[in-house]
Amino acid sequence: MNINAEYINPFLEAASAVFKSIMGVELRRGKLSIKEYPEPSHEVAIIIGITGAVTGEVVYSMSYGMVYKIASILAPGITEDQVKTEYKDIIGELANMITGNAMNLFAYSGKRIEMTTPTVIDGKNFTITMVKQTTLGINLYSPFGQLEMNVALK
């Protein structure tokens, strides 16, 4: 297994920067785990494909409760019914901000990385067929709940 921090830190830094600047909260790093697949543990997931100097996927996931809290900050005045129909777009915007920040960090470091547009999926019983690949799981904690980040790069 060879997971290089220089390819993981930009995703951590990007998520932390967006949560701090947009929502005014810090993300605290929790424990790391090694997994066989980058499958999300929570109901809502953001999947980003990576190509270039490394290939693979970065998968962020969070609970519906955390999604509602984020939506109420990103779209003030939104009703709970509106959140139920609009949250994929709202979380998609959050994902775009994180991805854009990560791309800037990679560009600044000289690493040649390309990323797909983030895809937001949801459901308690969804199945994602992902390539078996050594994955670094990182738990990030905020006042809104836990954000899980799974990084599977080779």
C-alpha positions as CSV (number, residue, x, y, z in Angstrom):
1,M,0.0,0.0,0.0
2,N,1.3,3.4,-0.9
3,I,-1.0,6.3,-0.1
4,N,1.0,9.5,-0.4
5,A,0.1,12.4,1.9
6,E,0.9,15.0,-0.8
7,Y,-2.2,13.7,-2.7
8,I,-4.5,13.5,0.3
9,N,-3.7,16.7,2.1
10,P,-5.1,19.0,-0.6
11,F,-8.5,17.3,-0.2
12,L,-8.4,17.7,3.6
13,E,-7.2,21.3,3.3
14,A,-9.9,22.1,0.7
15,A,-12.7,20.7,2.8
16,S,-11.4,22.5,6.0
17,A,-11.1,25.8,4.1
18,V,-14.6,25.6,2.7
19,F,-16.2,24.7,6.0
20,K,-14.3,27.5,7.8
21,S,-15.0,30.2,5.2
22,I,-18.5,29.3,4.1
23,M,-20.0,27.9,7.3
24,G,-17.7,29.3,10.0
25,V,-16.9,26.0,11.5
26,E,-13.7,24.0,12.0
27,L,-13.2,20.4,10.9
28,R,-11.3,18.4,13.4
29,R,-9.5,15.3,12.2
30,G,-10.4,12.0,13.8
31,K,-8.9,8.6,13.4
32,L,-7.6,7.2,10.1
33,S,-8.6,3.7,8.9
34,I,-7.6,1.5,6.0
35,K,-10.4,0.0,4.0
36,E,-10.7,-2.2,0.9
37,Y,-13.2,0.1,-0.8
38,P,-14.0,3.8,-0.8
39,E,-17.7,3.2,0.0
40,P,-19.4,5.8,2.0
41,S,-20.7,5.1,5.5
42,H,-23.4,7.8,5.6
43,E,-26.6,8.4,3.7
44,V,-25.4,11.3,1.4
45,A,-22.2,10.9,-0.6
46,I,-20.1,13.1,-2.9
47,I,-18.0,11.1,-5.4
48,I,-15.1,12.7,-7.2
49,G,-13.1,10.8,-9.9
50,I,-9.4,11.6,-10.1
51,T,-7.1,11.2,-13.1
52,G,-3.6,12.4,-13.9
53,A,-0.5,11.8,-11.8
54,V,-2.7,9.5,-9.7
55,T,-6.1,7.9,-10.5
56,G,-9.0,6.8,-8.3
57,E,-11.8,8.4,-6.3
58,V,-12.4,10.6,-3.3
59,V,-15.7,10.0,-1.6
60,Y,-17.0,12.4,1.1
61,S,-20.1,11.3,3.0
62,M,-22.4,12.7,5.7
63,S,-25.7,12.1,7.4
64,Y,-29.0,13.7,6.4
65,G,-28.9,15.6,9.7
66,M,-25.6,17.2,8.7
67,V,-26.9,17.9,5.2
68,Y,-29.9,19.8,6.6
69,K,-27.7,21.9,8.8
70,I,-25.4,22.8,5.9
71,A,-28.4,23.6,3.7
72,S,-29.8,26.0,6.2
73,I,-26.5,27.9,6.2
74,L,-25.9,27.9,2.5
75,A,-29.6,28.7,1.7
76,P,-30.9,30.8,4.6
77,G,-34.6,30.9,4.9
78,I,-35.1,27.6,3.1
79,T,-37.9,25.4,4.5
80,E,-37.5,21.8,5.6
81,D,-39.6,20.7,2.6
82,Q,-37.4,22.7,0.2
83,V,-34.3,21.2,1.8
84,K,-35.8,17.7,1.0
85,T,-36.0,18.6,-2.7
86,E,-33.0,20.9,-3.1
87,Y,-30.3,19.4,-0.9
88,K,-28.5,17.6,-3.7
89,D,-28.0,20.9,-5.5
90,I,-26.9,22.6,-2.3
91,I,-24.5,19.8,-1.4
92,G,-23.3,19.8,-5.0
93,E,-22.4,23.5,-4.7
94,L,-20.4,22.6,-1.5
95,A,-18.7,19.8,-3.4
96,N,-17.8,22.1,-6.3
97,M,-16.2,24.6,-3.8
98,I,-14.2,21.8,-2.2
99,T,-13.1,20.4,-5.5
100,G,-12.2,23.8,-6.9
101,N,-10.0,24.5,-3.8
102,A,-8.4,21.1,-4.1
103,M,-7.6,21.7,-7.8
104,N,-6.0,25.0,-7.0
105,L,-3.9,23.4,-4.3
106,F,-2.7,20.7,-6.7
107,A,-2.0,23.3,-9.4
108,Y,0.0,25.4,-6.9
109,S,2.0,22.3,-5.9
110,G,2.7,21.4,-9.6
111,K,0.9,18.1,-9.4
112,R,-1.0,17.2,-12.6
113,I,-4.4,16.1,-11.4
114,E,-7.8,16.3,-13.0
115,M,-11.1,15.8,-11.3
116,T,-14.6,14.9,-12.5
117,T,-17.6,17.1,-11.6
118,P,-18.7,15.9,-8.1
119,T,-21.7,13.6,-8.1
120,V,-24.1,13.7,-5.1
121,I,-25.9,10.4,-4.3
122,D,-28.2,9.5,-1.5
123,G,-30.1,6.7,0.2
124,K,-29.8,4.5,3.2
125,N,-29.7,1.4,1.1
126,F,-27.8,2.4,-2.0
127,T,-25.1,0.2,-3.5
128,I,-22.2,1.6,-5.3
129,T,-20.0,-0.8,-7.2
130,M,-16.5,0.5,-6.6
131,V,-13.2,-0.9,-7.6
132,K,-11.4,-2.7,-4.8
133,Q,-8.6,-0.4,-4.0
134,T,-6.8,0.3,-0.8
135,T,-8.6,3.3,0.7
136,L,-7.6,5.7,3.5
137,G,-10.7,6.6,5.5
138,I,-10.5,9.9,7.4
139,N,-13.2,11.1,9.9
140,L,-13.6,14.8,10.1
141,Y,-15.8,16.3,12.9
142,S,-17.7,19.5,12.9
143,P,-20.5,21.0,15.1
144,F,-22.9,19.7,12.3
145,G,-21.8,16.1,12.5
146,Q,-19.2,13.8,11.0
147,L,-17.8,14.2,7.5
148,E,-16.2,11.0,6.3
149,M,-13.5,11.2,3.6
150,N,-12.4,8.1,1.8
151,V,-9.4,8.5,-0.6
152,A,-8.6,5.6,-3.0
153,L,-5.8,6.7,-5.2
154,K,-3.1,4.8,-7.1
